[in-house]
Amino acid sequence: MQIRVGIHTGSTIGGVIGRHKMTYDYWGRTVNLASRLESLSEPNRVHISEATYWRVRDFFKFEERQAVEVRGFGLMRSFFVSPSDASGKGDVRSD
């Protein structure tokens, strides 16, 4: 089994949708960008935005990607989490 992961850091909006079968969902630019990064990722890789990179850069090793064209967002700098360091170096705390 192979997976791809896209992660972006930012604000989202969440809420309940549906009348008969209600579910909770998230929306917004952050969710859309994370989805696009997942689509542009490679199998078994974690693909992150530059905003996420700046928050976690001290905890993991990264491989910078060549700038990628992200539909709806333009040319963006992004990174792969290095597979040799996927376990991390410590706890990541939010500010």
C-alpha positions in Angstrom: 0.0 0.0 0.0 1.3 3.5 -0.9 0.1 6.8 0.5 0.8 10.5 -0.2 0.4 13.2 2.4 0.0 17.0 2.0 0.3 19.4 4.9 -0.3 23.1 5.1 -0.4 25.3 8.2 -3.2 28.0 8.5 -6.7 28.7 9.6 -9.7 26.7 8.6 -13.5 26.8 9.0 -15.4 23.8 10.3 -19.0 22.9 10.7 -21.7 20.3 10.5 -23.2 19.6 7.1 -26.2 17.6 6.1 -29.8 17.2 7.4 -30.3 13.4 7.4 -26.8 12.1 7.9 -24.8 14.9 9.5 -21.0 15.0 9.3 -18.4 17.5 10.5 -16.2 18.9 7.8 -13.4 21.6 7.3 -13.2 24.1 4.6 -10.9 26.9 3.5 -7.8 27.9 1.7 -5.6 25.9 4.1 -7.5 22.7 3.4 -7.5 23.3 -0.4 -3.7 23.8 -0.4 -3.0 20.7 1.7 -5.1 18.7 -0.8 -3.2 20.1 -3.7 0.1 19.3 -2.0 -1.1 15.7 -1.5 -2.0 15.5 -5.2 1.5 16.8 -6.2 3.3 14.5 -3.7 5.1 11.3 -4.6 4.1 7.8 -3.2 5.0 7.3 0.4 6.1 10.9 0.9 5.0 13.8 3.1 4.8 17.0 1.1 4.6 20.2 3.1 4.1 23.9 2.3 6.7 26.6 3.2 4.5 27.9 6.0 4.6 24.4 7.6 8.3 24.1 7.0 9.0 27.3 9.0 7.1 25.8 12.0 8.7 22.4 12.1 12.1 23.0 10.5 13.9 22.3 13.8 12.3 18.9 14.3 12.8 17.1 11.0 15.1 17.0 8.0 13.7 18.1 4.7 14.4 17.9 1.0 13.4 21.2 -0.8 11.5 20.6 -4.0 11.9 22.5 -7.1 9.2 25.2 -7.1 5.9 23.6 -8.1 2.9 25.2 -9.8 -0.1 24.7 -7.5 -3.5 25.2 -9.2 -5.2 28.2 -7.7 -2.1 29.2 -5.7 0.6 29.8 -8.3 4.3 28.8 -8.1 5.2 27.7 -4.6 8.2 26.6 -2.6 7.6 23.3 -0.9 9.4 20.4 0.9 9.4 16.7 1.4 10.0 15.3 4.9 13.2 13.3 4.5 12.5 9.6 4.8 15.7 9.1 6.8 14.3 11.3 9.6 10.5 10.6 9.5 10.4 9.8 13.2 11.3 13.4 14.1 13.6 14.9 16.8 11.2 15.8 19.5 7.7 17.2 20.3 6.3 19.9 18.0 4.4 22.5 19.9 2.1 25.2 18.5 2.8 28.8 19.2 
